[in-house]
């Protein structure tokens, strides 16, 4: 069964996903449907989109091809925003300026993620390829 969030991801990001060779790999609801993960894989990397209804947050993580899809504790994934901010050392004022005054819809948040992905995709793929993920025991 396709979740509402999975449909939104596909609707908003279909052009980007198709252009970059991403295929839907897995989706899962957690916490009674309050959290949803949608994972796409390409020959270069994986993208994991998630939504938490409680927080009203939609976010994106990027991982290497071998990243474990549904393990929320996995260190195989990097937040898109972390990779883009790497080395920028933003002040607390700059961070707070990015917090919206009112909640944004899932679609608006996905559109913002899509813009970041489109503008920075090659650098993001290089960042994941060069990142030193913690060693697994």
URFEN-V899184 format. One line per field, one symbol per residue. psi: psi as a letter, one per 30 degrees, with the letter a starting at -180 (. if undefined). Layout:
psi: ???
This chain:
psi: kkleeeeeeeeegeeeeeeggkkkekkkklhggfkkkkkkklfealkjklkjeefgkklklkllegkkegjffkgfkkkeeeeffkgfikleeeeeffklelklleeeeeeeeeeeeefgeeeeeeeeefkjkkkk.
